Amino acid sequence: MNSNNSSGWFFLDKPIGMTSNFALQKIRRIFNNSKAGFVGTLDPLASGFLPIALGKATKIIPFIEKCDKRYIFTVKWGIKTETGDSEGKIIKECGKYPKNVDIVNSLREFCGNIEQFPHRYSSVKINGQRAHKLARKNMKFQLKKRQIKVNHFTLINNISETLASFFVDCSAGTYVRSLAESLGDSLGTLATVVELRRIGFNNFNKKLISLDYLLSLVHSDELKMLVHPIDAVMNNVFKIQLDHNQVKKVLSGSFVQMDKQSMITNKNKVVLAKYEDNYIALGLIKDNTFHPKKLLIS
């Protein structure tokens, strides 16, 4: 397989104990150091769904970063750590453990549009530096509240007096560790995430590939079968077909007049432009014209 020319997506099951970037670099080596990127950072102690873009697919990343995500996670009641997860040292403890009915009632407070402080040990940038790096240096800094949306937040199982597992479907930018700590506060106790797994990313294909399996296929043609096409992450995006003359205009950065009837319902929405079997560009429809924003060819 000529993996230097690979373009498309595959969906990695990131293992626990590895940064998202470390996993990405391993994948780049599998594909002969081809251009690659991921969407939605997962902490080292988190596992699960990490979309990986190869080649030209990396140009689509900015258009899908705001997609909703779904997680299952386990909370330990009665403790608070520096990092909000089991990686950090315990900084507070209490002996209050909430009951099932109280947990269920409290979850209602966290559904819909809410405001949240990102966690101090997060990847948010403060004057160009990651918050978690500043926190580890014991530097003082201020985080701003951000609005997030929680679509669904449910209790899966009260595992024991001190442990409970949850499912959450939420917007991009949601910090599950902060959500867990806020839930603990609302119940008059402390809470720390001890397990976290991302199980869904928008409506993308849910079949995840393990890193070990990928490594076993190095230099194998079977790698090709695991790469989804460029548009695999854009199932809900309208697609338009360009002719030869329209392609020339797009490649020169010019807008293209489109058929009015087909464009009525797609005004000001992102569309994907094709020429024959090749994806040419991403752009917007405005006043029945296609305005290219990102070329998908070299």
C-alpha positions in Angstrom: 0.0 0.0 0.0 1.3 3.5 -0.9 0.4 5.0 2.4 2.0 8.4 1.5 -1.0 9.0 -0.7 -3.6 8.0 1.9 -6.4 10.5 2.5 -9.4 9.9 4.6 -10.5 9.0 8.1 -10.3 6.2 10.6 -11.6 6.1 14.1 -9.1 5.1 16.7 -9.9 3.4 20.0 -7.3 5.4 22.0 -5.9 3.3 24.9 -5.6 4.5 28.5 -2.2 5.9 29.5 -1.4 7.6 26.2 -1.8 11.2 25.1 -3.8 11.9 21.9 -0.7 13.4 20.3 1.5 10.3 21.1 -1.2 8.1 19.5 -1.2 10.4 16.5 2.5 10.2 16.0 2.4 6.4 16.1 -0.2 6.5 13.4 1.7 8.9 11.2 4.7 6.5 11.3 2.3 3.6 10.2 1.4 5.8 7.2 5.0 6.7 6.3 4.8 10.1 8.2 2.0 11.3 6.0 0.1 14.4 7.1 -2.4 13.6 9.9 -4.4 15.2 12.7 -7.0 14.3 15.3 -10.3 15.9 16.5 -11.2 16.3 20.1 -8.3 15.7 22.6 -8.6 12.8 25.0 -6.6 12.9 28.3 -4.1 10.2 28.9 -6.5 8.5 31.4 -9.4 8.6 29.0 -10.0 6.0 26.3 -12.2 5.7 23.2 -13.3 7.5 20.1 -10.5 9.6 18.5 -11.2 10.6 14.9 -7.9 10.6 12.9 -7.6 12.6 9.6 -5.1 11.6 7.0 -3.8 13.6 4.1 -6.4 15.9 2.5 -8.9 15.0 5.2 -7.0 17.2 7.7 -8.4 20.2 5.9 -11.9 19.3 7.1 -10.9 19.2 10.8 -11.9 22.9 11.5 -15.4 22.2 10.1 -16.1 19.3 12.5 -14.4 20.4 15.8 -17.8 21.6 17.2 -19.5 18.3 16.9 -21.4 16.8 19.9 -19.7 13.9 21.8 -20.9 11.1 24.1 -19.1 9.7 27.1 -19.5 7.1 29.8 -17.6 7.8 33.0 -17.3 6.6 36.6 -17.2 9.0 39.6 -15.8 8.3 43.0 -17.7 10.2 45.7 -16.0 11.8 48.7 -12.7 12.8 47.2 -11.3 15.7 45.2 -8.0 15.6 43.4 -5.8 18.3 41.8 -6.6 17.1 38.3 -10.2 16.1 38.7 -9.3 12.5 37.9 -7.3 9.6 39.5 -4.0 10.9 38.2 -3.8 13.8 40.7 -3.2 13.7 44.4 -6.1 13.9 46.7 -6.6 17.5 48.1 -10.0 17.1 49.9 -12.0 14.3 51.4 -15.5 14.0 53.0 -17.6 11.1 54.2 -20.9 12.0 52.4 -22.1 9.6 49.7 -25.3 10.6 47.8 -28.3 8.3 47.4 -29.7 7.2 44.1 -32.8 9.4 44.2 -30.7 12.5 45.0 -28.3 11.8 42.2 -31.2 11.4 39.7 -32.9 14.6 40.9 -29.6 16.6 40.7 -28.8 15.6 37.1 -31.8 17.7 35.9 -29.9 20.8 36.9 -27.2 20.0 34.4 -29.3 19.5 31.2 -29.6 22.1 28.5 -27.5 25.2 28.1 -25.3 25.7 31.2 -22.1 27.6 32.0 -18.9 25.8 33.0 -15.4 26.7 34.1 -12.8 24.6 32.2 -10.7 22.5 34.5 -7.4 23.9 35.6 -5.7 20.8 34.3 -7.1 21.2 30.8 -5.8 22.0 27.4 -7.3 25.4 27.3 -4.7 28.0 26.3 -3.9 30.9 28.7 -1.8 33.5 26.9 -0.5 30.9 24.5 0.2 28.2 27.2 -1.8 25.2 28.1 -3.6 25.5 31.4 -2.4 22.1 32.6 1.2 23.1 32.1 0.7 26.3 34.1 -1.2 24.4 36.9 1.7 21.9 37.2 4.1 24.8 37.7 1.8 26.1 40.4 1.3 29.3 38.5 -1.7 31.5 39.1 -4.1 32.1 36.2 -7.8 32.8 35.7 -10.1 30.7 33.6 -13.3 32.1 32.0 -16.7 30.5 32.1 -17.9 29.1 28.8 -21.4 28.1 27.7 -21.9 24.4 26.9 -24.9 22.3 26.2 -25.7 19.0 27.8 -28.2 17.1 25.7 -28.5 14.0 28.0 -27.0 13.2 31.4 -28.1 10.0 33.0 -27.1 7.7 35.9 -26.1 4.3 34.5 -25.4 2.5 37.7 -24.9 3.1 41.4 -22.0 0.7 41.6 -21.4 1.0 45.3 -21.7 3.6 48.1 -18.7 5.4 46.8 -18.9 4.8 43.0 -21.4 5.6 40.3 -21.3 5.5 36.5 -22.9 8.0 34.1 -23.7 8.7 30.4 -23.5 12.2 29.0 -24.2 13.5 25.5 -22.8 17.0 25.3 -21.4 19.8 23.1 -17.8 20.3 22.1 -15.9 22.1 24.8 -17.5 20.2 27.7 -15.1 19.1 30.4 -16.4 15.9 32.0 -14.1 16.3 35.0 -15.6 19.8 35.7 -19.1 18.4 35.2 -18.5 15.7 37.7 -17.1 18.1 40.3 -20.1 20.4 39.8 -22.4 17.4 40.3 -20.6 16.6 43.5 -21.0 20.2 44.7 -24.8 20.1 44.0 -25.1 17.0 46.1 -23.1 18.4 49.0 -20.1 16.1 48.5 -16.9 15.8 46.4 -16.5 13.9 43.2 -13.6 12.7 41.0 -13.6 11.0 37.7 -11.8 7.6 37.9 -12.8 6.2 34.5 -13.7 8.0 31.3 -14.4 6.7 27.8 -15.7 8.5 24.8 -18.2 6.3 23.0 -19.6 8.6 20.3 -18.6 11.5 18.1 -21.5 13.2 16.2 -23.0 10.5 13.9 -19.6 9.1 12.8 -19.2 5.3 12.2 -18.9 3.7 15.6 -16.6 0.9 14.6 -13.3 1.8 16.3 -9.9 0.4 15.5 -7.3 -0.4 18.2 -3.8 0.9 17.9 -2.4 -2.6 18.4 -4.4 -3.9 15.5 -3.2 -1.0 13.3 0.5 -1.7 14.3 0.0 -5.4 13.3 -1.0 -4.3 9.8 2.1 -2.2 9.0 3.0 -2.6 5.3 -0.2 -4.6 4.7 -2.8 -3.7 2.0 -5.4 -4.3 4.7 -4.6 -0.8 6.1 -6.4 0.7 3.0 -9.6 -1.1 4.0 -9.7 0.7 7.4 -9.5 4.3 6.0 -13.0 5.8 5.4 -13.4 8.3 2.6 -12.9 12.1 3.1 -16.7 12.7 3.4 -17.2 10.0 6.0 -17.5 12.7 8.7 -19.9 14.9 6.7 -22.9 12.7 6.2 -25.3 15.6 6.8 -23.5 18.0 4.5 -25.0 18.8 1.2 -22.9 17.8 -1.8 -22.8 19.6 -5.2 -21.3 18.4 -8.5 -19.2 20.8 -10.5 -18.4 20.8 -14.2 -15.0 21.4 -15.7 -15.4 25.1 -16.1 -16.7 25.5 -12.6 -13.7 23.6 -11.2 -11.4 26.0 -12.9 -13.1 28.9 -11.2 -13.0 27.3 -7.8 -9.3 26.5 -8.1 -8.7 30.2 -8.9 -10.6 31.2 -5.7 -13.7 32.5 -7.6 -17.3 31.8 -6.6 -19.5 29.7 -8.8 -23.1 30.4 -9.8 -25.4 27.4 -8.9 -28.8 26.2 -9.9 -31.3 28.2 -7.7 -33.8 25.4 -7.1 -31.1 23.0 -5.6 -29.6 25.8 -3.4 -32.7 27.1 -1.7 -32.5 24.9 1.4 -28.7 25.2 1.7 -28.3 29.0 2.0 -25.3 29.9 4.3 -24.6 26.2 5.0 -21.3 24.4 4.4 -21.4 22.3 1.3 -18.9 19.8 -0.3 -18.1 20.3 -3.9 -17.1 17.3 -6.2 -15.8 17.0 -9.7 -16.5 13.5 -11.1 -15.3 11.2 -8.2 -13.0 13.7 -6.5 -13.7 16.1 -3.7 -12.6 19.6 -4.7 -13.5 22.0 -2.0 -15.6 22.9 1.1 -17.5 26.2 0.9 -20.7 28.1 1.6 -23.7 28.8 -0.5 -24.6 32.5 -0.6 -27.2 34.1 -2.9 -27.2 30.9 -5.0 -23.5 30.9 -5.5 -20.8 28.6 -4.2 -18.0 30.3 -2.3 -15.0 28.0 -1.8 -13.4 28.3 1.7 -11.1 25.3 1.7 -9.6 23.5 -1.2 -9.3 19.7 -0.8 -6.8 19.1 -3.6 -3.1 19.8 -3.6 
